Amino acid sequence: MSTPSRRLRKHALYRKRRLPLRPARPDPAAANPIQDDVRAYLDYWRTMGYREAGVVLRRKALRRFVTWADGRGLRCVSTLTLPLLERYRHDLFLYRKADGGSLAMTSQQLLLVPLKGFFKWLARCGRIPANPAAELALPRKPLRLPARVLSVSEVDRLIREADTATPWGVRDRALLETLYSTGMRRAELAALAVPDWNRERGSLSIRQGKGGRDRVVPIGTRAATWLARYLEFVRPSLAHDPDEGTLFLTDYGEPFLKNRMGDLVRRYLGWAGIRMSSFAVMEPGISGVMGPVSGEGNGHLWRG
């Protein structure tokens, strides 16, 4: 049930005005010559047809390494040896975040795998005589099941927290229902376009999903009903020219970033009184058994 403070939102829908972006922090290692090799490596990935999301992940990992190398006066890829790379790996192990916690082994591996690929490419292109990262061992990635998966009743409670008396609630309800019904990933949900929904077949087409593969997933009747309401009554007021056709839009009329979508789900977890630390908490595929479609629990249904 929505709290009184959340019911104070205006029912009239308008796009929020964007505040000026904060200036980007200067990169202390921007002048390091290793950056030229990194840019060439990332361009190679683009020319091979890989997704930009993969390029971004590699750029972030390699930027962290170049910053580390620059702080130690290392400015040429030919001077980087296996002992230096092992020292970097050890420093990642010792690193502590603002909350005092260490980097998870999975995070350490995600930072080191692009580094191995980078040096493999440098050696293959003849930019260095040999690959010093060939023998760099990666941290062991733990194989764990989720600590807990939400029950059907908990997911139902979470989804019904969306205040469907407001346009934002209709959008959030459609988003949560779609996520739960299909079990797709955050990035896949954020990348959906309006034409990806086939109403007649009751399915969604996921373009360039995990591994760059396309696939089609079914969507439950209840989720489809909320999606139709969102598209008819809410999205037209959020979209602005040029409309790129992204399915789910933020209050600013922009596509969701996957992290923002994760924040939205965590916010609803808190409102539902469910204590969970992980995003991957919604067991997919059983939305269709969660009762009839209605505007129950949150007052009247907003219709514009």
N, C-alpha and C positions, 0 to 999 in steps of 0.2 A: 504494500500500500504506500502511496506517495506521502511524504511528509508535508506539513503545511508550508514550509519554506520553499519547497519545490513547486508548490501550486501557485506561487506568486508570479510565475513567469507569465508574460503577456501571451495571449493566444494568437495574436496577429504575427504572421511570419515575415521576417525580413532578414536579409543577409547582414551579418555583423561587419562592421568596418574594420579593415585590417590596420593594425598599428605598424609604424615603421619598423623594419627589421633591424635588429642589433647588428652593428658592423662585425664581420667575421674576425675572429682572433687571428693575428698574424702568425704565420707558420715560421717558427725559428729556424727550421731547416730548409726553407724554400730555396735558398741559394746553393744548397749542397748539390754537386754534380750528379750524385746518385739519382736525384729526382728525374734527370733526363732519361736514365735507363728505365725507371719505373714508368714514366709516361709512354715510352716506346713499348714496354711490355703490356700495358693496359690497352694501347692501340691495337696490338696484336690480338688480344682477346676480342676486341670489338670486330675486327676484320674477319674473325673466325665464326662470327654469328652468335656469340654468346650473349645472354641477356645482360642488360645494363645493371640489373641488381647484383649480378655476380661480379661485374667490374667494380662496382662501388664497394663491395665487401673486400675485394683484393686491394683496392686503393687505400682503404682505412687501415688494413693490416700492415701494408708496406709503408704507409706514412708514419705509423708508430715506430717501425723498425728504423727508418731513415732518421727520425728524430733522435732515437737512441744512439745510432751510429754517429750522428753529427755532434752530439754531446761528448763524444769520446775522440773527436778529431778525425773520424774516418770519412773520407770524401771520395773514395774510388772503389768500385766493386772488386777490382783485382786485388785489393789489400784485405778483403774479407775472407777469413779462413774458418775452418771447422771449429777450432777452439773459441773464436770470437762468437760464432753462431751459438755454440753451446753455452757461452756466457750469457748471451741474450735470452736464451731459453731459461736459464737459471734465474735471471733477473725477473722474468715474467712470473716464475714460481714465487719469488720473494715479494712481488709487488702487492701493495695493500691499497684498497679502495678507500674512499672517504669515510665509509662506515667501519673501517678496520678489517673488513673481510678480504680474503684472497680471491684471485681469479679462479673460477672453476676450471677443472681440467678440460672441459669441453671448450671453454673460452680460450684457453691457452692453445689448444689444438687449432682452433679457428684462426688464430694469429700466426701460427707457424706453417700451416699447410700452404698458404699463398707464398710464404717466403721460400719454401722448397721449390714451388713451381717457378718462381721468379729466377732462382739460380739455375734451375734446369734449362730454362729458356735462354739465359745468358750464355751458358756453355754451348748450347746447340747452335746459337747464332755466332759463336766465335768471339763474343765480347769478353769472355774470360777463358783461360786455357783449360780449366777443369771445374767441375761442379763441387764446391765445398760442402753443399747441403745434402749431397747424396747419402751420406752416412749420419745425418742428423736424425736422431731418434725422436719420435713424437710422444707426448704424454699419453698414457693409456686413457682412452675415453670410457667412462663408466657406463655400463648397460643397466639402466634402472627403469622400473615401471613407475608411473605416476604415483605419488604418495597417496592420493585419493582422487577419485572421480566423483563428480556430483551425481546424486541420485536424480531420478526423473522428477520427484517432487521438489527438490532443490532448484533444478533448472527451471521448472515451471514457476517457482516463486521469484527467481531472478528475472525471468523474462517479463513477468507481470508487473515488475517494478517500473517499467517504462510507462510514463504518464501519457496515455493516449488521448487525454483531453488537450494536449498540446501538439503542435506539428513536430517538435523535436522528439516527443515520445513516440509518435507514429513512425518516424524514421528509425529510431533506436529499436523499436519493437520489430520492425521489418528486418533490420540488420541482425539482431540477436536470433530471431527465428530462422533466418537464412543460414547463419553460422551453425546453429544447432542441428538443423534439418539435414544439411549437406556434409558437415564435418570438414569443410575446406579450411585451408590455412589462412592466417591473417592476410598475408600478402596477396593471396588469390582472391579473397573477398574484396580487398581494397582495389584490385585491378579489374573487377568485373565492369563490363559496359552494358548499357541498356539492351542492345540487341542480343546479348548473351543469354537472356532469359527467353526460353521458348514456352509460351503459355500453353499452346496446344499439347505439347508433349510432356509438360510438367518437368522441365529439366533446365539446367544451367550449363553453359559451355565455359570451361576454364581454359583460357589461352595461355600458353607458355607457363604452365605450373611448375611444380618441382621437377628439376632435371630438364626444363625447357620443353616439356611434353604437354600436349593438349589432351583434355579428357572431358567427358560429359557426365554430370552427376544428377540424380533425381532430386527434386525438391518436394517436400510434403505439401499437402493441401492447405494446412493452416499457415505455413510460411508463405506460400504463394498468395494467399488472400491478403496478408499484411503487406507483402511486396507490391501487390496491385494498388492497395490504398496509398502507399507511399508514393508510387509513381503518378497516381492521378491527382492527389491533393497536396503533396509536399514538395516533391522534387522540382516541379515547374517554377516554384517561387525561389528555390535555391540556385538554380542554374542561371548562368549569365553568358552573354556572347563573348568570345566564341565558346559554345557548349561542345566539349570534347566527348560527351556521351558517357562519362563515368557514371556507374549506377548509383553508388552511395556518395553523397556530398556532405561536407562539413557545414557548420553554421556560416562559414565564409563563402560557400559555394564552390569549394575546392575539393579535389579528391582526398580521401583519407590516406594518411601515411599509416603503415602497418603498426607502428608503435602507438599512434594516437588511437587506433582501433583497440589495441590492447588496453590502453588507459580507460577507454570507455567501458570495456567489459569489467575491469577491476573496480570501476566506480559503481557499477550495478551490483557487483558482489558485495561491496560495502553497504550499499543501501538495503540489500536483502539480508544483511546480518550474517553473511557467510564468510568465514575466515579461510582464505586460500591465498597462497603465495605464488602459484603458477597460473599462467594463462591457459594452459592445456587442461581445462577442467571440465569441459562440456562434452559428455559422451554423445557422439552424433548418432543420427539414424533412427530415432524413435520419437521425433516430434509429432508424427502423425497420430500417436496414441495418447496425446496430452489433452484431449478434450476438444469441444467444439470451438469454433472461431467466434469471438464476441469482443466487446469492449469492456469486459468484466473487470472489476477491481479498481478502476481508475476514473470513475465518473463517466461523463459522456464522451463519445468518440469525436475528436476534432476532424472536421471535414472542410476546413478552409473558409 
